[in-house]
Amino acid sequence: MSQTTLKLYGVPFSQPVRAVMWLLLNKQRPFEMILTNPGSKGENGSRHPDFLAMNPAGTIPTLFEPESGFALGEAHAILAYLCNSHGWEDVYPSEPKARAKVDAYLNYHHRNVRDASIGLVAPKIRKDLDIPDLIQNNARATLRGALKALDSGWLANSAFIAGDSWTIADLAAYVEIGQLRPQFTNVYSFDDYPNVQRWLTAMQNVDGHDTVHVVLAELGDISDEPPSMDTIRNANKSALKALSAELATLA
Ligand SMILES: N[C@@H](CCC(=O)N[C@@H](CS)C(=O)NCC(=O)O)C(=O)O
């Protein structure tokens, strides 16, 4: 595919947006980040009618190609589309069985790793929402189940989720699980999951990791205290600065 313009709607605070940013940076594929407020009906919001025309789900990430008018929501569909349209078979294999392994994790992810990590982080950031204990306990139970499946299943048999090298399944998983690590939000201990720990360390070495995670490094430990609005604003600013610097090298 020729280097058409790619617009990525989102913010670096969003986990699924980070997965798409990571793939694009890793592949050194230029794109433009269009800052979009998740859930807002305002002009730059993901629930604005113009945005809903691109992605009826009203969520970020959303990808848009102005030349063709092609718009696409859902992080996993976007990751797969980018790989298919650019021929990045190393991270999304075309061989049916190998691809099916990647797809299996991507399908599993939503109701397990994704739901659980949101259930763990949201109450720490938004204490004002007073998220009930029942929901938080359910999230912990779901996360335990998912980490066990990863540790004693997927990651016990291979270095990465779908084999010996990383794929888009690993990006999708890491942006949720990795955010809980001590060097980021510090809201979960992985002591009981040695294979997950080994995988987390390996993923840290995948090019693009550091730029994509500036937002969390800046946000810091939220295990005791929710971050202030200033901390959130500064984390966002630093993340965008780091992204712009990286994108400037690709232009
Ligand atoms: N299944 C979607 C989930 C995306 C998602 O939940 N995005 C959040 C931000 S992290 C969002 O846009 N929320 C706004 C809303 O739901 O109104 C995907 O994987 O892309």
The ligand as an SDF file (V2000), in Angstrom:
LIG
                    3D

 20 19  0  0  0  0  0  0  0  0999 V2000
  -13.8820   -2.3190   21.9830 N   0  0  0  0  0  0  0  0  0  0  0  0
  -13.3120   -1.0260   21.7820 C   0  0  0  0  0  0  0  0  0  0  0  0
  -13.2220   -0.3160   23.1180 C   0  0  0  0  0  0  0  0  0  0  0  0
  -12.7070    1.0760   22.9790 C   0  0  0  0  0  0  0  0  0  0  0  0
  -12.9650    1.8910   24.2260 C   0  0  0  0  0  0  0  0  0  0  0  0
  -13.5470    1.4010   25.2090 O   0  0  0  0  0  0  0  0  0  0  0  0
  -12.5260    3.1420   24.1860 N   0  0  0  0  0  0  0  0  0  0  0  0
  -12.8390    4.0530   25.2650 C   0  0  0  0  0  0  0  0  0  0  0  0
  -11.5980    4.8380   25.6830 C   0  0  0  0  0  0  0  0  0  0  0  0
  -10.3710    3.7570   26.3640 S   0  0  0  0  0  0  0  0  0  0  0  0
  -13.8500    5.0530   24.7450 C   0  0  0  0  0  0  0  0  0  0  0  0
  -13.7560    5.5130   23.6420 O   0  0  0  0  0  0  0  0  0  0  0  0
  -14.8580    5.3870   25.5840 N   0  0  0  0  0  0  0  0  0  0  0  0
  -15.8060    6.3950   25.2540 C   0  0  0  0  0  0  0  0  0  0  0  0
  -17.2110    5.9200   25.2390 C   0  0  0  0  0  0  0  0  0  0  0  0
  -17.4290    4.7150   25.3690 O   0  0  0  0  0  0  0  0  0  0  0  0
  -18.0820    6.7680   25.1020 O   0  0  0  0  0  0  0  0  0  0  0  0
  -11.9190   -1.1270   21.1280 C   0  0  0  0  0  0  0  0  0  0  0  0
  -11.2260   -2.1160   21.4110 O   0  0  0  0  0  0  0  0  0  0  0  0
  -11.5320   -0.2620   20.3460 O   0  0  0  0  0  0  0  0  0  0  0  0
  1  2  1  0
  2  3  1  0
  2 18  1  0
  3  4  1  0
  4  5  1  0
  5  6  2  0
  5  7  1  0
  7  8  1  0
  8  9  1  0
  8 11  1  0
  9 10  1  0
 11 12  2  0
 11 13  1  0
 13 14  1  0
 14 15  1  0
 15 16  2  0
 15 17  1  0
 18 19  2  0
 18 20  1  0
M  END
$$$$
